[in-house]
Amino acid sequence: MFTVDHINELRAELAECVFTKTERAKLKAELAALIAQRDMGEQDEADAALQVLRNEDAGR
């Protein structure tokens, strides 16, 4: 499953399902970790794209 799909699934579960406080806390922690992972991946992609542009400019 893709990270974004998992994030959306957890958000839906948290919004629509009844959980104990402990279960809800675990799901929220899992959701936060997935969001951080997604954001880190997006930052890595942005850094790589910027490096490509810099390399193209250096070659001119």
C-alpha contacts under 8 A as a table, 3 or more apart, distances in Angstrom:
res1	aa1	res2	aa2	distance
1	M	5	D	6.54
1	M	6	H	6.56
2	F	5	D	5.26
2	F	6	H	6.31
3	T	6	H	5.08
3	T	7	I	6.15
3	T	34	L	6.66
3	T	38	R	6.69
4	V	7	I	5.04
4	V	8	N	6.24
4	V	38	R	7.41
5	D	8	N	5.12
5	D	9	E	6.10
6	H	9	E	5.00
6	H	10	L	6.17
6	H	34	L	7.97
7	I	10	L	5.25
7	I	11	R	6.19
7	I	31	L	6.13
7	I	34	L	6.57
7	I	35	I	7.06
8	N	11	R	5.10
8	N	12	A	6.18
9	E	12	A	5.17
9	E	13	E	6.20
10	L	13	E	5.03
10	L	14	L	6.08
10	L	27	L	7.07
10	L	31	L	6.53
11	R	14	L	5.17
11	R	15	A	6.17
11	R	31	L	7.64
12	A	15	A	5.10
12	A	16	E	5.98
13	E	16	E	5.24
13	E	17	C	5.32
14	L	17	C	5.84
14	L	18	V	7.71
14	L	24	R	7.18
14	L	27	L	7.59
19	F	22	T	7.80
19	F	23	E	5.64
19	F	24	R	5.57
20	T	23	E	5.15
20	T	24	R	6.05
21	K	24	R	5.13
21	K	25	A	6.06
22	T	25	A	5.13
22	T	26	K	6.27
23	E	26	K	5.15
23	E	27	L	6.24
24	R	27	L	5.11
24	R	28	K	6.08
25	A	28	K	5.08
25	A	29	A	6.15
26	K	29	A	5.11
26	K	30	E	6.16
27	L	30	E	4.99
27	L	31	L	6.03
28	K	31	L	4.97
28	K	32	A	6.11
29	A	32	A	5.08
29	A	33	A	6.20
30	E	33	A	5.14
30	E	34	L	6.22
31	L	34	L	5.13
31	L	35	I	6.17
32	A	35	I	5.13
32	A	36	A	6.19
33	A	36	A	5.11
33	A	37	Q	6.14
34	L	37	Q	4.95
34	L	38	R	6.09
35	I	38	R	5.05
35	I	39	D	6.11
36	A	39	D	5.08
36	A	40	M	6.09
37	Q	40	M	5.14
37	Q	41	G	6.25
38	R	41	G	5.14
38	R	42	E	6.26
39	D	42	E	5.06
39	D	43	Q	6.18
40	M	43	Q	5.06
40	M	44	D	6.20
41	G	44	D	5.05
41	G	45	E	6.26
42	E	45	E	5.09
42	E	46	A	6.20
43	Q	46	A	5.02
43	Q	47	D	6.10
44	D	47	D	5.09
44	D	48	A	6.18
45	E	48	A	5.11
45	E	49	A	6.21
46	A	49	A	5.12
46	A	50	L	6.16
47	D	50	L	5.10
47	D	51	Q	6.20
48	A	51	Q	5.07
48	A	52	V	6.33
49	A	52	V	5.11
49	A	53	L	6.40
50	L	53	L	5.11
50	L	54	R	6.21
51	Q	54	R	5.00
51	Q	55	N	6.10
52	V	55	N	5.09
52	V	56	E	6.22
53	L	56	E	5.07
53	L	57	D	6.23
54	R	57	D	5.08
54	R	58	A	6.11
55	N	58	A	5.04
55	N	59	G	6.28
56	E	59	G	5.22
56	E	60	R	6.77
57	D	60	R	5.46
